[in-house]
């Protein structure tokens, strides 16, 4: 059990997303997002996700998902730094 206070107040969300190469334009990311939303809207695809135990949560826009990733990166950096984790 850890005695580090940073871990006692840690709250996190699980976000599933599709990451694409950074050379993708915002228009291309928006198109990809719309295609994924169309797939998720079909009952057959939702059932496949359920069978795989993948939660189907409210869809995020590409901008919202970028913010989730950025915020999580900052939070985990702080946790690793507080715990004394060093890159190898």
PAMI-858874 format. One line per field, with one value per residue (C-alpha): residue number from 0; residue in one letter; chain; z, y negated, x. Coordinates in Angstrom, 1 decimal, always signed. Each point is the difference from the previous one (the first is absolute). Last residue first. Example, Ala and Ser with C-alpha at 12.3 -4.5 7.8 and 13.67 -1.06 7.14 Angstrom:
2
resi: (1 / 0)
resn: (S / A)
chain: (A / A)
w: (+7.1 / +0.7)
v: (+1.1 / +3.4)
u: (+13.7 / -1.4)
END
This chain:
88
resi: (87 / 86 / 85 / 84 / 83 / 82 / 81 / 80 / 79 / 78 / 77 / 76 / 75 / 74 / 73 / 72 / 71 / 70 / 69 / 68 / 67 / 66 / 65 / 64 / 63 / 62 / 61 / 60 / 59 / 58 / 57 / 56 / 55 / 54 / 53 / 52 / 51 / 50 / 49 / 48 / 47 / 46 / 45 / 44 / 43 / 42 / 41 / 40 / 39 / 38 / 37 / 36 / 35 / 34 / 33 / 32 / 31 / 30 / 29 / 28 / 27 / 26 / 25 / 24 / 23 / 22 / 21 / 20 / 19 / 18 / 17 / 16 / 15 / 14 / 13 / 12 / 11 / 10 / 9 / 8 / 7 / 6 / 5 / 4 / 3 / 2 / 1 / 0)
resn: (X / X / X / X / X / X / X / X / X / X / X / X / X / X / X / X / X / X / X / X / X / X / X / X / X / X / X / X / X / X / X / X / X / X / X / X / X / X / X / X / X / X / X / X / X / X / X / X / X / X / X / X / X / X / X / X / X / X / X / X / X / X / X / X / X / X / X / X / X / X / X / X / X / X / X / X / X / X / X / X / X / X / X / X / X / X / X / X)
chain: (A / A / A / A / A / A / A / A / A / A / A / A / A / A / A / A / A / A / A / A / A / A / A / A / A / A / A / A / A / A / A / A / A / A / A / A / A / A / A / A / A / A / A / A / A / A / A / A / A / A / A / A / A / A / A / A / A / A / A / A / A / A / A / A / A / A / A / A / A / A / A / A / A / A / A / A / A / A / A / A / A / A / A / A / A / A / A / A)
w: (-18.5 / +0.9 / +3.8 / +2.3 / +3.3 / +1.1 / -0.2 / -3.5 / -1.1 / +1.5 / -1.6 / -3.4 / +0.4 / +0.6 / -2.9 / -2.4 / +1.2 / -0.8 / -3.5 / -0.7 / +1.2 / -1.9 / -3.3 / +0.6 / +0.4 / -3.2 / -2.0 / +1.3 / +2.7 / -0.2 / +3.1 / +1.3 / -1.6 / +2.4 / -1.5 / +1.5 / -3.3 / -0.2 / +0.7 / -2.8 / -2.4 / +1.2 / -0.7 / -3.5 / -0.7 / +1.5 / -2.4 / +1.6 / +0.7 / -3.7 / -0.7 / +2.8 / -1.4 / -3.4 / +1.5 / +1.9 / -3.1 / -1.8 / +2.9 / +0.0 / -3.8 / +0.5 / +2.9 / -2.3 / +0.5 / +0.2 / +3.7 / -0.8 / +1.3 / +3.5 / +0.4 / +3.3 / +3.2 / +3.1 / +3.5 / +2.5 / +2.9 / +3.6 / +2.0 / +3.6 / +1.8 / -2.7 / +0.4 / +3.8 / -0.3 / +2.7 / -2.4 / +0.9)
v: (-4.6 / -2.8 / -0.7 / +0.7 / -1.9 / +0.5 / -3.7 / -0.2 / +3.0 / -1.5 / -3.4 / +1.5 / +2.0 / -3.1 / -2.0 / +2.9 / +0.5 / -3.6 / +0.2 / +3.3 / -1.4 / -3.3 / +1.9 / +2.0 / -3.2 / -1.4 / +3.2 / -0.2 / +2.4 / +2.8 / +0.9 / +3.3 / +3.5 / +2.2 / +2.7 / +3.4 / +1.7 / +1.3 / -3.5 / -1.4 / +2.6 / -0.9 / -3.7 / +0.9 / +2.0 / -2.7 / -2.7 / -3.4 / +1.0 / +0.3 / -3.4 / -1.6 / +1.6 / -1.5 / -3.4 / +0.1 / +1.0 / -3.0 / -2.3 / +1.3 / -0.6 / -3.6 / -0.5 / +1.1 / +3.3 / -0.4 / +0.8 / +3.7 / +1.3 / +0.9 / +1.7 / -0.3 / +1.8 / -2.2 / +1.4 / -2.7 / -0.7 / -1.2 / -0.1 / -1.4 / +2.8 / +0.4 / -3.5 / +0.5 / +2.5 / +2.6 / +2.8 / +3.4)
u: (+15.1 / -2.4 / -0.1 / -2.9 / +0.4 / -3.6 / -0.6 / +1.4 / -2.1 / -3.1 / +0.7 / +0.6 / -3.2 / -2.0 / +1.6 / -0.5 / -3.6 / -0.8 / +1.5 / -1.8 / -3.3 / +0.5 / +0.8 / -3.3 / -2.0 / +1.5 / -0.7 / -3.6 / -0.9 / -2.5 / -2.0 / +1.2 / -0.1 / +1.8 / +2.2 / -0.7 / +0.8 / -3.6 / -1.2 / +2.1 / -1.4 / -3.5 / +0.6 / +1.2 / -3.2 / -2.2 / +1.3 / +0.7 / +3.6 / +0.7 / -1.5 / +2.0 / +3.2 / -0.8 / -0.6 / +3.3 / +1.9 / -1.5 / +0.8 / +3.6 / +0.2 / -1.2 / +2.4 / +2.8 / +1.8 / +3.7 / -0.2 / -0.6 / -3.2 / -1.2 / -3.3 / -1.6 / -0.9 / +0.0 / +0.2 / -0.3 / +2.3 / -0.1 / +3.2 / -0.5 / +1.8 / +2.7 / +1.4 / +0.1 / +2.9 / -0.4 / -0.4 / -1.4)
END
